[in-house]
Amino acid sequence: MCKLSQESCWRNHCLWLVSMSSSGRLMDLYPSLQLQEDIQIAAMPLSYLECNGRPFGIAAMAARNREDVLLRFMSA
């Protein structure tokens, strides 16, 4: 985990987009990250589990001012 600001982590590792399961524990952190670092987050539902009806999907997070990357990812 990067101990510097999120912005420097994006820059130092040449990241444009990070995607993950939208039902994991990491998603609990993203509202605070979005407010603190102005990071764009998009949630994309995929389907639901037949056994219990719970939805699942993918969440994607883009660097500051990179909404274009999120839109391209969501349209793929």
Contacts in CASP RR format, 6 or more apart in sequence:
PFRMAT RR
TARGET T0000
AUTHOR 0000-0000-0000
METHOD contacts of the structure
MODEL  1
MCKLSQESCWRNHCLWLVSMSSSGRLMDLYPSLQLQEDIQIAAMPLSYLE
CNGRPFGIAAMAARNREDVLLRFMSA
2 8 0 8 1.000
2 9 0 8 1.000
2 12 0 8 1.000
2 13 0 8 1.000
4 12 0 8 1.000
5 37 0 8 1.000
6 33 0 8 1.000
6 36 0 8 1.000
6 37 0 8 1.000
6 39 0 8 1.000
7 37 0 8 1.000
7 63 0 8 1.000
7 64 0 8 1.000
9 15 0 8 1.000
10 16 0 8 1.000
10 63 0 8 1.000
10 64 0 8 1.000
15 63 0 8 1.000
16 62 0 8 1.000
16 63 0 8 1.000
16 66 0 8 1.000
16 69 0 8 1.000
17 60 0 8 1.000
17 61 0 8 1.000
17 62 0 8 1.000
17 63 0 8 1.000
17 66 0 8 1.000
17 69 0 8 1.000
17 70 0 8 1.000
17 73 0 8 1.000
18 60 0 8 1.000
18 61 0 8 1.000
18 62 0 8 1.000
19 58 0 8 1.000
19 59 0 8 1.000
19 60 0 8 1.000
19 61 0 8 1.000
19 73 0 8 1.000
20 26 0 8 1.000
20 27 0 8 1.000
20 58 0 8 1.000
20 59 0 8 1.000
20 60 0 8 1.000
20 61 0 8 1.000
21 27 0 8 1.000
21 56 0 8 1.000
21 57 0 8 1.000
21 58 0 8 1.000
21 59 0 8 1.000
22 43 0 8 1.000
22 44 0 8 1.000
22 45 0 8 1.000
22 56 0 8 1.000
22 57 0 8 1.000
22 58 0 8 1.000
22 59 0 8 1.000
23 54 0 8 1.000
23 56 0 8 1.000
23 57 0 8 1.000
27 59 0 8 1.000
30 39 0 8 1.000
30 41 0 8 1.000
30 59 0 8 1.000
30 61 0 8 1.000
33 39 0 8 1.000
33 41 0 8 1.000
33 61 0 8 1.000
34 40 0 8 1.000
34 41 0 8 1.000
37 64 0 8 1.000
38 64 0 8 1.000
39 61 0 8 1.000
39 62 0 8 1.000
39 63 0 8 1.000
39 64 0 8 1.000
40 61 0 8 1.000
40 62 0 8 1.000
40 64 0 8 1.000
40 66 0 8 1.000
40 67 0 8 1.000
40 70 0 8 1.000
41 59 0 8 1.000
41 60 0 8 1.000
41 61 0 8 1.000
41 62 0 8 1.000
42 59 0 8 1.000
42 60 0 8 1.000
42 62 0 8 1.000
42 70 0 8 1.000
42 73 0 8 1.000
42 74 0 8 1.000
43 57 0 8 1.000
43 58 0 8 1.000
43 59 0 8 1.000
44 57 0 8 1.000
44 58 0 8 1.000
44 59 0 8 1.000
44 60 0 8 1.000
44 74 0 8 1.000
45 55 0 8 1.000
45 56 0 8 1.000
45 57 0 8 1.000
46 56 0 8 1.000
46 57 0 8 1.000
46 58 0 8 1.000
47 55 0 8 1.000
47 56 0 8 1.000
47 57 0 8 1.000
48 54 0 8 1.000
48 55 0 8 1.000
48 56 0 8 1.000
49 55 0 8 1.000
49 56 0 8 1.000
60 70 0 8 1.000
60 73 0 8 1.000
60 74 0 8 1.000
62 69 0 8 1.000
62 70 0 8 1.000
62 73 0 8 1.000
63 69 0 8 1.000
END
